[in-house]
Amino acid sequence: MDRDDEPGSPVTGDEATAAWELQNSPYTIEGELEGFQRFGTGVRQSSGAKRMVGLLLVAAILVPMVFGVLSLVYNALF
């Protein structure tokens, strides 16, 4: 395996453009999931302040969703 093929190695030139082309339309569920996956990959590969901002955004999305689901389950059971 070449050093360029390792995960996390920077992508340049035409490879960078091809790497960001969507496989699915952004207006479908598959496209939305692909976008979330790309965001998560970017957060995981970044470092420093960018990583912290990304993790805060992920938490800002997930925390209300978890509380909403827990609220629905609690109200359904009690």
SULBELKA-V169949 format. One record per pair of residues at least 12 apart in sequence whose C-alpha atoms are under 7 Angstrom apart, sorted by the first residue. I is the first residue (numbers start at 1). GAP is how many residues later the second one is. D is the distance in Angstrom with one decimal. If there is no record, write none. Layout:
I,GAP,D ; I,GAP,D
This chain:
8,37,6.2 ; 43,12,6.9
